[in-house]
Amino acid sequence: MASILSSYIFSQLGSQEDTLALPSVGFKEYIDTFDGYTFHYPRSWIQVNIKSYASNNELAVMPQDRVQQLEWDRHYLSVLGVENNRLYELRLQSPENVFLKEENDLREVMDSFRVVKSVN
């Protein structure tokens, strides 16, 4: 049975001027030896577990009662790995309006993702 690891990482967003003015502050390494994965992420990022709803009434019978709304426009990236008889997935999301500014950092996070032998 495959187990999927989902990590949602979002950068702290200030005003556009603040974002453009900040130099790169380097990366930190996250290591999870229990589940068996590692990756680097910018020091300015924080981890967020978010509830996201695409419809205000998903179980409605009538189409007019299922109103779809754009939650937020995002750029979505994913990296897969296999180890420990599991499928791992690192998911990265960025608001579309800041994606181009953050793309290099996102690509570095993706390139650093590794699965390793776990201790369990």
C-alpha positions in Angstrom: 0.0 0.0 0.0 1.4 3.4 -1.0 1.5 6.1 1.6 1.4 9.7 0.4 3.3 12.4 2.2 2.0 15.8 1.5 3.8 18.9 2.6 2.3 22.3 2.1 4.9 25.0 2.3 4.1 28.7 1.9 6.3 31.6 2.2 5.4 34.4 4.5 4.0 37.2 2.4 4.5 40.8 3.1 3.8 43.7 0.8 5.3 43.5 -2.7 7.9 46.1 -1.8 9.0 44.0 1.2 9.2 40.8 -0.8 11.3 42.4 -3.6 13.6 44.1 -1.1 14.5 41.0 0.9 17.7 39.2 -0.1 17.8 35.4 0.0 18.4 34.3 3.5 19.5 30.8 2.8 18.0 27.4 3.3 17.3 25.1 6.2 17.1 21.3 6.0 14.1 19.4 7.2 14.9 15.7 8.0 12.2 13.2 8.9 14.1 9.9 9.7 10.9 8.3 11.0 9.0 8.6 7.7 12.1 8.7 5.5 12.4 12.0 3.6 14.4 15.2 3.6 14.3 18.5 1.8 15.7 22.1 2.0 13.4 25.1 2.4 14.0 28.9 2.6 14.5 30.1 6.2 11.7 32.7 5.7 9.0 30.0 5.0 6.6 28.7 7.5 4.7 25.4 7.3 0.8 25.7 7.1 -1.9 23.0 7.1 -5.0 24.8 5.3 -8.7 23.9 4.9 -9.7 24.6 1.3 -13.2 24.5 -0.1 -14.1 24.8 -3.8 -17.9 24.8 -3.3 -20.1 26.3 -0.8 -22.5 23.3 -1.0 -20.7 20.2 -2.4 -23.6 17.8 -1.7 -26.3 19.9 -3.3 -28.5 18.0 -5.8 -29.3 20.9 -8.1 -26.5 22.5 -10.1 -27.6 26.0 -9.2 -27.1 25.2 -5.5 -23.4 24.1 -6.1 -21.7 27.5 -6.5 -18.1 27.2 -7.4 -15.7 29.9 -6.3 -12.0 30.5 -7.0 -10.4 30.1 -3.6 -7.1 31.7 -4.6 -5.1 31.5 -7.8 -2.1 29.3 -7.3 0.8 27.6 -9.0 1.1 24.0 -7.9 4.2 21.9 -8.1 4.8 18.3 -7.0 7.8 15.9 -6.6 7.5 12.1 -6.2 9.8 9.6 -4.6 9.7 5.9 -3.8 11.4 4.2 -0.8 10.4 2.0 2.2 7.7 0.4 0.0 5.9 3.8 0.0 5.1 6.5 -2.5 6.1 10.0 -1.2 4.9 13.3 -2.6 6.2 16.8 -1.8 3.6 19.4 -2.8 4.4 23.0 -3.2 1.9 25.8 -3.7 2.5 29.5 -4.3 0.1 32.3 -5.0 0.2 33.0 -8.7 0.9 36.7 -8.2 4.3 35.9 -6.4 5.2 32.7 -8.2 7.8 34.2 -10.6 9.5 35.9 -7.7 9.6 32.6 -5.7 10.2 30.2 -8.6 13.9 29.7 -8.0 13.4 28.9 -4.3 10.6 26.5 -5.2 12.8 24.7 -7.7 15.6 24.4 -5.2 13.2 22.9 -2.7 12.0 20.4 -5.4 15.5 19.5 -6.4 16.5 18.9 -2.8 13.7 16.5 -2.0 15.1 13.0 -1.2 13.5 9.8 0.2 15.7 7.8 2.6 15.5 4.5 4.5 13.1 5.1 7.5 13.7 3.9 11.0 10.2 2.4 11.3 
